[in-house]
Amino acid sequence: MPTHFVTAANIKHEDFPWCHVEQMSNPEIVGAKEILLVRATFEVGKAHQFHVHPGREEIIYVIAGEAEQWVEAEKRVLKAGEMAHIPKNTPHATRNAGSTPLVFLAILSPVEASGEFTVDVYDQEPWRTIWSKVV
């Protein structure tokens, strides 16, 4: 049954090769229909290479650490309290550029959208060439 309050007891945890994700707002947990919220933790040096969300826009809001954030071919290093907006279907990548864990909130909307949630594009040009210069 969805709730209006999220605590440690009802957060859904997932692990990916690049980070640990805590789902905090989705249809299952809070009954959200328009917005998703996850807290992501990237260990030092970890990265989510270039990808797109075809049907969703995203905000990445840094809580702790430093995010080397790419939106298309533009890069910024974001610190706590800073954010990036990624429009629908826009290639972007995030890397922990600091010496401590990177923690950020990813806010995506809408919940339901046609097509895949995430599509990797890191093996396509120009993203493959850009990324080869990053690491």
ZIKA-V239126 format. One record per residue. N is the residue number from 1. RES is the residue in one small letter. PSI is psi in degrees with one decimal (none if undefined). Layout:
{{N:RES:PSI} {N:RES:PSI}}
This chain:
{{1:m:125.9} {2:p:153.5} {3:t:161.6} {4:h:-9.1} {5:f:136.2} {6:v:126.9} {7:t:178.3} {8:a:-28.7} {9:a:-26.8} {10:n:11.9} {11:i:136.4} {12:k:124.5} {13:h:139.8} {14:e:144.7} {15:d:135.6} {16:f:163.4} {17:p:-27.0} {18:w:-17.5} {19:c:169.8} {20:h:133.5} {21:v:136.9} {22:e:108.3} {23:q:124.9} {24:m:-29.5} {25:s:112.9} {26:n:175.8} {27:p:-37.4} {28:e:-43.7} {29:i:-50.7} {30:v:-0.9} {31:g:17.9} {32:a:136.3} {33:k:-21.1} {34:e:-14.6} {35:i:139.1} {36:l:144.3} {37:l:127.3} {38:v:150.8} {39:r:125.3} {40:a:139.9} {41:t:119.8} {42:f:125.5} {43:e:165.5} {44:v:131.0} {45:g:-10.1} {46:k:152.4} {47:a:148.8} {48:h:106.1} {49:q:174.7} {50:f:129.3} {51:h:170.2} {52:v:158.5} {53:h:97.0} {54:p:-36.8} {55:g:11.5} {56:r:144.3} {57:e:161.0} {58:e:146.0} {59:i:132.8} {60:i:116.5} {61:y:116.2} {62:v:129.1} {63:i:-43.0} {64:a:150.2} {65:g:-163.6} {66:e:128.2} {67:a:121.2} {68:e:103.4} {69:q:126.4} {70:w:132.8} {71:v:108.5} {72:e:-130.9} {73:a:7.8} {74:e:133.3} {75:k:140.0} {76:r:149.2} {77:v:117.6} {78:l:139.5} {79:k:175.8} {80:a:132.8} {81:g:-2.1} {82:e:160.6} {83:m:165.5} {84:a:143.3} {85:h:131.1} {86:i:112.6} {87:p:163.5} {88:k:140.8} {89:n:29.7} {90:t:123.8} {91:p:134.0} {92:h:158.7} {93:a:152.6} {94:t:133.4} {95:r:140.6} {96:n:108.0} {97:a:1.3} {98:g:-169.0} {99:s:7.1} {100:t:165.6} {101:p:143.8} {102:l:127.4} {103:v:128.3} {104:f:160.0} {105:l:133.3} {106:a:122.8} {107:i:120.5} {108:l:145.7} {109:s:142.5} {110:p:172.5} {111:v:-52.4} {112:e:130.0} {113:a:151.1} {114:s:152.4} {115:g:-173.5} {116:e:152.8} {117:f:-49.0} {118:t:135.4} {119:v:119.9} {120:d:135.9} {121:v:7.7} {122:y:-17.6} {123:d:6.4} {124:q:153.8} {125:e:147.3} {126:p:0.5} {127:w:-36.4} {128:r:-45.2} {129:t:-43.0} {130:i:-47.0} {131:w:-33.8} {132:s:-23.0} {133:k:-16.4} {134:v:-46.9} {135:v:none}}
